[in-house]
């Protein structure tokens, strides 16, 4: 545990002591603010039966942020160290491969969550100027951030895997983006196709990212969605660990 915490501090320091980290936070905050401006403009003075968090997830701003932020956050985790030559030095230190992968992934998740914290200010503004008292309901906000966390873990695990198999940050970002778009497309397909009793439809329903996020935004937590996100995240982290361990086979 001590080695994990040491590596975690190292990774967090690399993120928060660089200008790139603050550029990412500013960009996510800008897109979030823009999305709420667009929502409030389109809504006007008309009342809405749904919380503003659910309206936000019915737009593509959230997915745009996830698809773009995850590759940028994770592209440096392994690829930069391989390109700079520090990866071999790190792996010869008395640390396990599991600690390295876990610390890098945890640092990416922590930073990802931090980038979404300014969104609370948007909800406060909405609550102040509208009758959306439920915008800051504990269950709604908790479900919203649980959804943000789970989706982020999945896309960040994709980014970790992409970074582990590449020596170039740009290549890692592109691979992560392509994988994320593929997952997004499957989710879009699951949303578009009608629900049937066939096994193909049942399998696709687990990839219904949009409907799952709508549930989280309403404060509804479906254990099936939680299990799917956690299982997929651990699967890609397992692949990342195997890629890191593969250096022993060469």
N, C-alpha and C positions, 0 to 999 in steps of 0.2 A: 504493500500500500504506500509505503514511503517513497519508493521509486516512482510509482504512478503519480503521486502528488508532485514530485520533483519535475517529472516530464510535463505534467499539466501546467505547472507554473512557467516552464520554459516555452511551451507552445502559446499560452495566453500572452506572455510577454512579447513574443514575436508578432502577435496580432495587434495588441493594443499600443505597442510602442512604435508602430509604423503608421504612416499617413494613409495607407491603403485601407486599414480597418475603419478609420473615421470617414473616409470617402464612401465606403459601403453603407455605413450607418446613415450618413446624410442622404444617400441616394434612396435607400429604403424608406426613410422618413418622408422624403419628397414625394415618392410615388404613393405612399399611404395618404398623405395630405391631399394630393391631387385626386385620388380616388374618392375621398369623402367630399371634396368640393363638387365633383361631378355628380355624386349621388344626391347631395343636398340641392343642387341646381335642378336636376331632373325631377326630384320629388316636389320641389316648390312648397306650396302651402297645403298640399294634399296629405291627409293623414295616412299612415301606413300601419297595417295590422301586424307586421313583422318587425323584430328588432333590427336596428341599423347594422349590427354585426352580420346578420343573415343576408341583408341586402348587399353588403360588401362582398360576401363570398359568391353572390350570384353574378358578379362582374369578373372580368379576367385580370384585374389588377393583382389580386393575390397570387394567382398562378404565374403571372409574369414576373413578380418579385421572386418567387421560389425558383423558377426555372433559370433566372439570371443570377440570383445571389448564391445559390448552392455551388455552382461551378467556380465562381470567383473566390468563395471562401475556402474551398477545399483544394484548389488547383496547386497550391504551394505546399501542401502538407508533406507529400513524399517527393513530388517531381522536383521541387526547388532544391531539396537536400541531395537528391541524386545528381542534379546538374552542377551543384556547387562542390560536390565531393564530401560533404559532411555526413551523408547517410551511412557510409561504411564505418566512419568514426563512431557514430551513434550506436550502430549495431554491434560494435566490438566492446562497448561499455557493458558493465555488469547489469544489464536490463533484459527482460524477456521480450520476445516479439509481441506477445499479448499486451504487455504494458505499453509498448510503443504505439500499437494500433489503437488501444483504448484511450490513451492520453491525447493522441491527435484527434480522434473522433470526438471525445468529450470537449476539447477546446473549441472545436468547430461548432458543436451544439450550443455551448455556453454563449459564444459570440453571436450565433444566429438568434438566440432568444433575446439577447441584449438589443439587437437591431429592431426587434418588434416592440420593445417597451415604450418608445415614444407614441405608439398607437393609442395608448391610454389617454394621452392629451387630446387626440382627435375625438375620442368618445366623450371626454369631459366637455369639449366645445359643443358637441352635438346635444348633450344633455342640457347644457346651459341655454341654448338658443331654440330648442324644440321641446316638445312634450314627450320625447323618447326617454322617459325615466328608466325604462328597462335596459337602456344602453349600457348601464353600469351595474345591472343586476349581477349578484355574485355568481349564480349558476351560469348565466349567459357568458360572462367574461371568463369564468373558469373553463367552460366548454370550448370557448373560442381559442384560448391559449393552449389547451390540451390538443386541439386539432392542429394548431400552428406547430406545436412541439413534435407531434407524431409525424406529420407530413414532412417537416424539416429533417427529422431523423432519417426518414427513408431517402430523401433526395441527397442528404449529406453523405449517407453511406454509399450511394452511387458515386458521389464525387470522390470519396476516399478510395474506392476501388479504381476509378479512372486515374487518379493521381498515382496510385501504387504501380500501375502497369505502364507508366509513361515517365520519360526523363525530361519532358518539356511541359512547362506550365500551360502554354497555349494549347498543346495537344490534349493535356489532361482536362482543361476547361471545355474543349470541343467535344471530347468523348463523354464527359459528364452531361453536357447539354443535350447531346444526341440521345443518351440513355434516358434522361429526364423527359425529353419530348416523346420518346417511344412509350414510356409509362403514361404520360399525359394523353397520348393518342388512344391507348387502350382504355383509359378511363372515359374518354370522350365516346369511344365506341360502345362501352357498357352503358353510357347514358342514352345513346341514340337508339340502340336496339331494344325492341319490346321484350318485356320479361316473359319467359316461357318456362316450361318444366324441363326442357332439354338440358343436358349436363353442360353444354357449351355456354348457355345463358347463365347457369348457376355459377360457373367458374368466373365468367366476366363480371358478375355482380360483386365479387370481392374486390374488383378493381374500379368500382364506381366511386372514384375520388370525389366527384362533385357532390353527389348525394350525401356521402359521408361527411364532407365539410359543412354542408347545410345543416346536418344534424348537430354537429359540434357547435356551430354558430348559434343554434337555438338552445344550447345547453343540454342537448340530448346525447348521452354517451352510449354508443352501441358497442358491446364487448367484442362483437365479431370484427368491427373495424379496428379496434385496438389491437386485437390478436393479429390481424393481417399486417398492420403497420410494423408492429414489433417483430413479427416473424420475417418479413421482407428485409427489415433493417439488419437483423442478426445474420440473415443469409448473405447479404452483400459484405458485411463486416467479416464473416467467415471467409469469403472469397479473398478479401483484402489481406487477411492474416495468412492465408495460403500463398498469396503472391509474395508477401514479405518473407515467408519461410523458404520460398523457392530458391533464394540465393544460396542456401546450403546445398542444393542439389547440383550447382554448377561446378 
